[in-house]
Amino acid sequence: MNEHPSTNDEHRDLGLHGRLATLADRAPVELPSSDLWSRGKQRQRRRRIGAVVAAVVVLLGSGGLVGLLHDTKGTPSPAHVPFGDLHIPRTVHAPSPWAKSTAQTGAPGRLAAISLANRTTRRGLTGKHTALAAFGISAATGRSVFLGLKGTTASDLGNGGMALSPDGTKVGYYRFSHGKIRGWAVYDTVTGRTRMLTDPDNPVIHGALGAELAFSGDSRYLETNYSRSGSDGDRAHDFVVWDVDTGKPTTIEKAGHYYFPELGSGPSGVVWSRGRSIHITDPAAGDTATPPKAPYEVIQAAYGPDGRATLLITFGPTEKAPWRVYADGRRVAGAKNPDSVIGWADADHAVVRSMPSRVVRYVDVRNGKVTDTVRLHGPAAMAPSYAADLWANSLVAGSASPRVDDPRPDLVWYGVGAAGGLVVLAGAGLVVMRRRRG
């Protein structure tokens, strides 16, 4: 028999009231309804403020992200490619003035050439600064990049202030500070590391401003001339070479000569000349050889990859006579206005550069004849220096550098994000104030 409905409702009410009473007894604190209302409003206000802050962060972040994406260019990591795939360009293109340097992009890998060009960087939020900077051309990709050379001012590196090793893996340069030479440094284009070369007895280097900076033919030594006595006298400089792996200096020739030695090149060791005499030394072993004297005073002596073939650039019979080129003792009549031997295509063909036209001629040392002539092009700031070993490979045309936009307009994107954030904050404030008044 069913119970009366009112009886069941009373039982349910009693059960519900009983459970509510039990919960009330267990509650730690009893709050008036006004406090509960206040707490609810505070919680709602905190949620609104949190939403506004999140919106501002998103807007600012999106503005910054847009600016970052607008300014970032993909940069490939240095590629270790076979020697046969490394090339020298006929035309050396400087990077775009706003391009980044290796300090931001990382090591560029083996270089085909180095030179100087104007680089522009930010100064403050809206200003800019333009100055000469060193750059290199990747032997693998042909791309140009500014070099982040530590401890120097690039504008002081012209006129022989830096050199590229024959294998393209090292850049040697003077470390200038406030117009004074503080030492040298070698930047490794593969690892990105820089080795500082410092004479502890000479914090300021004297007697080196007119000296040529070069690497030995095997890329092992950086060749320098300076005074170890701190004198600027004409006969005060020493011929010192630095091991680029250890930083150890070795004195090749002591002070006492009136002029700097004429630096040469060979497959190994250090080659230099004085007057008609040529000298070849192994700094590690200390052995020195002196080949037979040249017919005239030698400007540069270059030995081929096998160490046998020689090419000499010499003075003429008189001071006003043009410089001459001799291949294995034979005069090369076709090599006009020679400036330097900049490499070897193979054991029988040397590459001779003429200045100021920047023409290179391939000379067959077996018969003394010019077999090919190529015109090179590059920035006006400094004639490019080339990796001597890479003349063994074919030349390439050279590619123009991609344009890099002025990064300062990126500030507009940050401003848009900030303005949007302020609008959201103002709108949220108005909503809160209206609800309070209501």
PyMOL commands that set and color helices and strands:
alter all, ss='L'
color gray80, all
select helices_A, chain A and resi 5-26+33-71+83-85+102-105+154-156+388-392+410-437
alter helices_A, ss='H'
color red, helices_A
select strands_A, chain A and resi 111-123+127-138+144-146+162-164+170-177+180-188+194-197+214-215+221-227+237-243+249-253+262-263+270-274+277-282+287-289+298-303+310-314+324-327+330-331+338-346+349-354+359-364+369-375+385-386
alter strands_A, ss='S'
color yellow, strands_A
deselect
rebuild
show_as cartoon
